[in-house]
Amino acid sequence: MQIVQQFLSDLVMTVIGSLVHNWLALSLAVVISAVMRVYVNGEKLKGMLLRRPHVSILGAVVLGALTPLCACGTTAVVIGMLTTTLPWGPIMAFLTSSPLMSPEGFVLDAGILGMTFAAALAVSSVLIGLGSGYATSVIEKRTSFLMNQTRLRERSLAAAGAPAPATACTCSAPAATVVVMPHGTSFRIRWRELGQAALSVGLKQIVLFFALFVAVGFVIDRLVPSSIIVALFSARTIFAVPLAALVGLPLYVTGEAAVPLIQTLLKAGAGGGAMLAFMITGPATSAWVIAGVSTFMKRRVVSLYVAFILVGGIACGYLFDLLLALTR
């Protein structure tokens, strides 16, 4: 009993210590998340995409990588895109790049895992988005593989307001409203909305899940010998990257929440490429995400989406390990 009490005490102190040590990166992530959700209008963003039916794949990737949309936010935009005549290329590009990177996620990754890892994840999200978008465009033009692969009916969705499918996503921040700034007026800080967003998204999600994964990392550090982690996920192990990518497939994790776990595994000897692959597949292909997109996209396009994320994650992981080896 004394051993268990000591273990739990050490776990709590480790979580508190990690929160204190990383308070700056966490605070910046919470502030950025709150500001983006109050002042960036999701409906306005979706409308901008819908008003440009010929939006390029590059534009879709840039929007996906730079906007603070989680899996369910991405889903809402994709549903709107599917009700138009927009081809599958830009849709797939946005769908694959959006869950992988956000402004607050980049700040947190850079502050805790380092700028190199954060930049690698950001570049990977762009590369995967571009690659999947252009590949999907070729498939759509030259084959009938993607024909009739949406479950949406435009008229019924338009009448119903195109609601997003139910998922386990916990993005409960207050919806952003359009901020109109007439010429000569001053900018008004929306303190109440910012506070609500910081509480619902920042504290209840970013900080809470960060603490949870610190605890998971502590348990792994105490119970799993570092020799096993090195044997499975070291950069010198040829199957480390695909193994980490496959481990991430069924997990419901966000990039921000997984940061402390990745930090623990890296310190234990895991390779950067393997952890990058995990950070790519985890947020984008969790069971809840796949269940959500399957409600409005059929089997072929869902399988293609998972394949792009898995192959892209593995390829980027190996490339990251190669670049790290060349720069040492």
N, C-alpha and C positions, 0 to 999 in steps of 0.2 A: 504493500500500500504506500509506503514511504517513497518507493521508486516511482510509482505512478504520480504521486503528488509533486515530486521534484520535476518529473517530465512535464507535467502540465504547467507548473510554475515557470520553468524555462521557456516553454512554448509562448506563454503570455508575455513574458519579458522580451522575448525575441520579436514578437509582433509589435509591441509598443516601441521597442528600440528601432525597428525598421521604419515605422511611421514617423518617429522623431527625426531619424537620420535623413529620410527622404521627403521631409515636409515641404521643401521648396518646390521640387518637381511635382509633387502631388497638388500643392496649392496652385501652381501655374496651370496644371491640367484641369483642375476644377474651374478656375476662373475662365479659361479659354472655352471650356465646354459650356459654361453658363452663358457667356457672351454670345457664342455662336448660336445657341438655341433660342436666345431671346431676339437677336437682331437679324438672324438669317431665316427668312421665311421659306419653310419647306414647300408650301403651295406655290409660292412665287417661283421657286427653283424648278418645280415640276412644270409649271406653266411655260417657263422659258424653254425647257426642253421640248414641250409639246408644240410650241409655236414655230419650232425649227425642225420640221420633219426630215430635213436633209443634213442634220447635224453630223459632223464628222466623227469618226471613231476616236480620233485624238481629243476632240472636245469632250466626248463622253468620258474618256479616261481622266482628263484633267479635272472635270467636275466630280468624278467618283473619288479621286484621290484627295482632293482638297476640301471636300465638304464633310461636315461632322455627322454623317449618317451611319447609324448602326445597321444591322441586318434588316430590321423591320422598316427603318426609314428608307433603305435602299429598295425594299420590296414595294413600298408605296409609290415610289417614282417609277419603278419598272412596270407596275400595273398600269399606270397612266400611259407609259410609252407603248405598251402592248395594245392599247385601245386605238392607236393611230396606225398609219401605214408605214411607220418606221421599220426599216429592215432589222434583221436579227443581229447584224454586226455591231452597231452602236449599243444595242441593248445588252449584248453579252459583254462588251467592253466595260460598260458601266457596272454591270452586275458583279463582275469578277474583281474590279479594282476598288469599288466603294467600301466593302467591309474591311479591307486590309489596312487602310491608313486614314487618319484624321489628324487635324492640327493638334488636338490635345494629346493624342496618342504619340505623335512624333516628339512632343516636348517631354513626355514621361519616359519614352524609350531613350532619348538622348541624355536625360538627366540621370538615369539609373543604369542603363546598359551601355551607354556611350554613344557618341555621335556616329561612329562607324557603323554600329549595328542599326541605329535608327535610319541612317541614310540608305543602308542596304535594303531595309524593309520598304522604305518609300520608293526606291528605284524598282524593287521587285514588283510592287503593286502596279507601277506604270508599265513595266515590261509585260507582266501577265495580262493586264488589260488590253494593251496594244496587240499582243500575240493572239489572244483569244478572239478579239474583235475582228482582226483581219482574217484569221483562219475561219471564223464563222461566216464571214462575208463570202469567202471563196466557196465554202460548203453550200451556202444558200444559193449562190449563182450557178454552180455546176452540178448540183445534185438536188434530189427531192427529199433529202433526209430531214429537213426542218419544216416541211410542208405540213400545215394543220397541226402545229405542235403547241398551240395555246388553247387553254380551256375557257378563255374569256369570250363573251358575246358582247359586242360593242354596245348594242342598244340597251340590253338589260343592265350592263354596268353603268352606262350613262344615266339611266333612270334611277339606279340605286345609289349613285354617287361614288361608284368604284371603291368600295371599302376594302381595306387590306385584310388578308386572311389572318385568322387568329394564330398567334405564335406564343412562345414563352418569353418573348422579348420584354424586358422590364423598363423600356424607355418611357418613363412617365412624366417627362419634363413638360411644363406648360408650352403650348404651341406658340411659335413665334408669330408676331403680327407684322404687317407691313409698316415699315418705318418711313414716313414721308418727311423729307427735309426741304421745305420751301426755301427759296433763296433769301438769305439774310437772317434766318432763324438759327437759334443756338441748339446744340445737341442736348437732348434731355436724357439723363441717366435713369433707367427704369429699375430703381432699386428693389422694388417688391418682386418683379418678375425675375430679376437676377438672383435674388435670394431664394426664390422657389426653385429655380433651375439648379442653383448650386446645391441645394438640399436634396432634391429628387434625383438628379443625375450625378452630381459630384460626390456628395457624402454617401448616399444610399447605394451607389453603384461603383464608382471609381475607387473610393477609399475602402468601402466594405469588401469588395471583391479583392482588392489589393491585399488587405489584411488576411483574408481567407487563404489566398495563395501563398502568403508569407508562412502561414501555419502549415500548409501542405509542403512547402519547401523545407521547413524545419523538420517535419516528420521524415521526409526523404533523406535529409542530411544525417539524422540520427540513426535511422533504421536500415538504410541502404548503403552498403559499403561503396566508397568512391571507385573502387576497382571495377565494380559491376557497371557503374555509369560510364566509366572510361571505356570498358569493353564494348558497351552497346552504342554509345553516342560520340565517341572520340572521332576527331577529324581523320585519324589514321585508320578507322574502321570503314570499309568500303560500303557497308549496308547501313551506316548510321543515319544518313540523310533520308532515304526512303522509309526506314523504320520510324523515325521521328515524324515524318509526314503522315504515315498511316496511323500512328498513335493519336495525332491531332484530329483525324477525321471525325470520330464520333463525339468528341468532347464539346460541350457548350461553354466556350471561353471567349472572352473579349481580349483584344490585344493588350489593353491597359491592365486587366486583371491578371494576365499570365506573366507579367513582367517579373514579379518576385520569384516565381517558380523558375523562369528562365535564368535569372540571376544565380539562383542556388545551383542549378545544373551546370552552368558555365564555370562556377567556382569549383565544382566537383570534378571538372575535367571534360565536360561535354563540348563538342565542337560547335563553332559558330554557325556553320552551314546547317547542321542538324537542328539547332534551335531556331534558325531562320525558317526552315521548312515547317517546323511545328507552329510557329507564329503565323504562317500563311494559311495552313490547312485548318487550324483550330477555329478561328473566327468565321471562316467562310463556308465550312462544310459540316457544321455540327448537325446533329440529328434534328434539332428544332428548325434550323434554317432550311434543310432539305424538305422537311415536312411542310414548311410554309410555302416555298416556291413550287412544290408539287401540287398545290391547290389551284394554281393557275397556269402552270406549264406542264406539258406532258413528258413522258418518260425519256424520249430521245434527247430533248434539249436539256433536261435535268442531268442526264448521264454525261452529256457533253460538257456541261458546266463543272461537274465534279472532276471530270478528266482534265480539264484545263487547269483547275486549281491544284490537283494532285501532281500533274506533270510539271506545271509551272513552279510549284513549291520545291519539288525535287531538283529541277534544273537550276533554280536560283540558289538553292542550298549548296550544290556542288560548285557552282560558279563562285559563290562567296568564299568557300573553303580554298578554292584555287587562288583567288585574289589575296586572301590572307597569307597564304603560303608564299606567294611571290613578293609580298611587301615586307616579309620578315628578314 
